[in-house]
Amino acid sequence: MARVSDPALLLVAGLAISLLMHQLGAVKFDLKNQCGYTVWPAGLPGLGGQQLDQNMTWTVAVPAGTQAGRFWARTGCSFDASGGGTCKTGDCGGQLNCTVSGAVPATLAEYTQSDQDYYDVSLVDGFNVPLSINPTNSNCTAPACKADVNAMCPDQFKVDGGCKSACNVFQTDQYCCTGAFADNCPATNYSMIFKNQCPQAYSYPKDDNSSTFTCPSGSSDYSIVFCP
């Protein structure tokens, strides 16, 4: 019998896994590191974390109906054999396998599966790594924040490896869209710094009109590319 090549086996296995996930209602996310350095992406709820060297991909299956999910990249990390350690940006309680959200600043890829897939790139928690969200359904928008926001970061927002948002720094109702600003929260000079660099991304919590995207439920898988 002729031997099937390993690449062919991998392709068949990948297609079978993708088909099985769709049959189970799961959505496949490929997290790809195109940065010139290692990142440690993480995902919630219940997806843990992973080290990704340059040009590596981490594939995860998100269960059907997942609400308020997010992925982000951590940078400048060091972990021991038990998975404990620290990261300069996006740290989640000092663990490789995240069970809590990452510390600011961190660029977020957010999603919710409901009557449609809702997804966005968010700078509400600041910025650390450029990223894009790419649906496999070509009819759906692929939002991105490709700019080096750190290069334009105001001095009072700068941290090692990232840029905090005005809400992170000042913790006021005006910048966090809370209290008296919960229902009427316009953009500010600070949020516009982020918006001008990344027009498709959330620049502050009420930046919905230009920053939330949808795709028909069950019609697409997604890739999240760090440093697209």
Salt bridges, closest charged atoms under 4 A:
ASP6 OD1 - ARG3 NH2 3.45
ASP30 OD2 - LYS28 NZ 2.99
GLU110 OE2 - ARG70 NH2 3.54
ASP125 OD2 - ARG70 NH1 3.64
ASP155 OD1 - LYS158 NZ 3.45
ASP160 OD2 - LYS88 NZ 3.42
ASP207 OD2 - LYS195 NZ 2.90
ASP221 OD2 - HIS22 NE2 2.93
